Amino acid sequence: MNLFKVATILLVLFSSCKEAEPDKEKDRRPLNILFIAVDDLRTELNCYGAKHIKSPNIDRLANNGICFTKAHVQQAICMASRASLLTGIRPERHGIYTGESVTDILPEVLTMNKFFAQNGYEIASLGKIYHHGEDTKKQFGDDYIAPNPTWRGLGYVTEKAIAQMKLTEKEGRGPAYEAADVHDTLYQDGLNTLNAMRKLEELQKIDKPFFMSIGLVKPHLPFVAPQKYWDMYPEESVILSKFQERPKHTSKYTVRPGGELTNYYGMPTAFEDIADSTAITLRRGYYASVSYADAQVGKLMDKLDELDLREHTVVVLWGDHGYKLGDYGSWCKWSNMNIDTNVPFIFSVPHGKKGVTYDQSVEVLDLYPTLAELCKLTPPSHLEGKSLVPILDDPESEPGQKSYAFSIWPDNRWNYDKTVMGYSVSDDRYNYVEWVQLKTGEVLERELYDHEKDPMETSNVISEVQYKEVINELAEKVKLKKEATDHDHGFKNLR
């Protein structure tokens, strides 16, 4: 081989190495985080098996990652669920279960967003992440991007709905639903998504990793969405819940009647029946709101692709709790029933597993330590969850030990002397609940649901002798949570 050929080969090899170096540098960059929180989102999505729901963008996200089918929130209400997730602390501690602000309950805690800020991340937040405005202000400050509203009250844009706001006692609340032939950005989620897309353009130019959180308020009441999303669900295609009766053999604590629906114009009071035609419209409005929120998720994913950010951004989609749409005769969350605690929980990790479902119980409390590990950061010592990275890396491996998910629901949560705490533990088949007088520790009621035989939890089988060993096992798990409950917090008598 002559010298010319040797020189040519060396030059080609050298050039190839030089071209590869930027890619290696790119791979070593810290991962970005896009955290999407969706309010009142049930697992009633196409990717969770609900074929009547049009959720192509969330489905696409699930196909590009891992979908946890048995993820549970630690309390099925906005305030406490979000506070627990973002602080990494169970809601039975420090009085989080009362739903008061993080600012009041845990003023010095290192929250998830503050943790990433301390570790050099650029922070941006839009929409509803924390429930309380004072928390949003303290946690994000100038990093929170507030919209310039094009709506009134809780999201109304039509003159009729705005007029009906004046006919209710609850400020900002008008009708329970609204459909308007308007662009997505005339409603809150669409405008926040547009602002998030613009912010991503800025973040793409900054030589720092980012932690962006965007909270979509739909499908929370009121069920307001552009008309085109209502049109996806013709009235004749929507059916009533198949399970409208309270679960058999249960107590007054199991399912709360009424709920927030009673705060809206024209809706029945807590103990009045809802006409079938109204229930159909409400369910249709919820589905339309889900598809509206889904469209915003699609816009965010498309923007990440457009900006070449997707391959270096962890995307997490999470529902803050489930919701009952006439199920068990109820229109709210606020229970330990699976329909309220089981939520969508989807991870899309660069170069990670794709199109995988994971069918064992996990807790959303695990999000904080999981994101820390994915970003190669040391998590703070106060976190009570565990990292899901081993599952994300190898979802088909056998877990080292059986997994459980814990949730609570406090009846009369603002008066400690009267609080009855519902402690729930779920494994891959059962949901076991104890209702405990918090002040005395007396167990008032117990429940067990067998999801293999009764996935919708229509009957409490606690008295059936065949479940004796299962009950003993799960009762022992609940015992540990009862012992860990904080009784000395300062929020015992609020209202």
Residue, then its C-alpha position, 0 to 999 in steps of 0.5 A: m500500500n502506497l503512502f498516499k492510500v495510507a494517508t487517505i485512510l488515516l484522514v477518513l478515520f480521523s474525520s470520522c472520530k471528529e464527527a462522532e465526538p459531538d454526539k458523545e458530548k450530547d449523550r453526556r449532557p444532563l437529561n431535561i424533564l418535562f412533567i405533565a400533570v393532568d387534573d382528575l384524569r382517570t385511567e379511562l384512556n385508549c392506551y389503558g384499554a378504553k377503546h371508546i376514548k380518543s387519546p391518540n397523543i397520550d397513546r403515542l407517549a405510552n408507545n414511546g415509553i412505559c405505561f404503569t397500569k397499577a399506579h396509585v396516588q397516596q390520597a385521592i384529592c388534588m391538594a394532598s396528592r400534589a403536595s405528597l408527590l412534590t415533597g416526596i412525603r406521605p400525606e399521613r405525615h405533618g398533616i398533609y392529609t388536611g389539604e393545607s398548603v405546603t407553605d404552611i405545613l412544610p415551609e422548609v421542605l426541599t420540593m422536587n422543583k427546588f431540588f432540580a433548581q439547586n442542581g443547576y436546572e432551569i425551571a419553568s412552570l405553567g398551569k396547575i402544579y401545586h393546588h394552592g396559589e401561595d405554593t405556586k408563588k413561593q415554589f416558582g416565583d418568576d419561573y411561573i408563566a401565568p397566562n393572560p386569561t381569555w376566559r372568565g371564572l373557572g374557564y368559561v368563554t360563552e356569554k350564557a355561561i358567564a351570566q350563569m356564574k352570577l347565579t351560583e353561590k360559589e365564586g367563579r363557578g357557572p355551569a358544569y359544562e360548556a362547548a364553544d366553537v373556539h380555538d384551543t387557546l381560548y381555553q386555559d389549557g390551550l393557552n398554557t400549552l402555547n406558552a409552554m411551546r414558546k418557553l421550550e424554544e427559549l430553553q432549547k437555546i440555553d446551555k442548561p438542562f431544564f425542569m418544566s412542569i405543566g399542569l393541565v386542568k382538564p378534565h377537572l370540572p367544569f367540563v369545558a372544551p372547544q366544540k370539536y372535542w365534543d363532536m368526537y363523542p356523539e351523544e348516542s355513543v355515550i353510555l351511563s356507568k354500568f355500576q351506579e349502586r354503592p358497593k355491597h356490604t360497605s359502610k358510610y365511609t366507603v363512598r362519599p355522596g355528592g361532591e363538587l358537582t353540587n357547586y355548579y349551576g343547575m346541578p342537583t344537591a348532594f342527595e338528589d338523583i341526577a337525571d340520566s340525560t344530565a349524566i350522559t351530558l356530563r360524561r360526554g363533557y368529561y370525555a371531550s375534556v380528556s381529548y382536549a387535554d390529550a391534544q395539548v400533550g400532542k402539541l408538546m410532544d411535537k414541539l420537543d421533536e421539532l426542537d430536537l429535544r425529545e432524545h434528551t428529555v424525560v417525559v412523565l405524564w401523571g394524573d393527580h387522582g381518578y374520578k367517579l362519573g356516576d360510578y357508585g352513584s357519586w360524582c367526585k374522587w375522595s375515597n380509597m376505591n381503586i377508581d379514585t386512587n389508580v391513575p395514569f402514570i407514563f414514563s418516556v425515557p430517552h433510549g429507554k424501553k418503548g411500548v411496555t406496560y407494567d402491571q404490578s403496583v407502584e406508588v406515584l410517591d416514587l416519582y421524585p427519587t426516580l427523576a433524581e436517579l435518571c438525572k444522576l443526582t443524589p436524592p434528598s434523605h427525606l424522600e419516602g418513595k423508592s426509585l423506579v429506575p430498575i423497572l424502567d431499565d428492565p420492566e420484565s425482570e422479576p421484582g426482588q419482593k412483592s410490591y404494594a401501594f398505599s393510599i389514605w382517605p380521611d373522613n372529616r379531615w379538618n377535625y382531628d377529634k372526629t377524623v376517621m382515616g381510611y388506610s388502603v393497601s393494594d397489591d396486584r390483586y387486592n385492595y384492603v381498607e381499614w377505617v380507623q378512628l384516628k384519635t383512639g386507634e379503634v378500627l371501625e370498618r374493614e373492606l377487601y376487594d378481589h380485583e381478579k373476580d370483581p375489578m370494579e369493586t362492587s362487593n366487599v368480601i372481608s367476611e368471606v373465610q377464604y380470604k383470611e390469609v390475604i387479610n392477615e397479610l395486608a392488615e400487617k402492612v396497614k399496621l405499619k402505616k398506622e404506626a407511622t402516622d403523625h398525630d402531633h401536627g399543628f393542623k388538627n382543628l381547622r374548620 
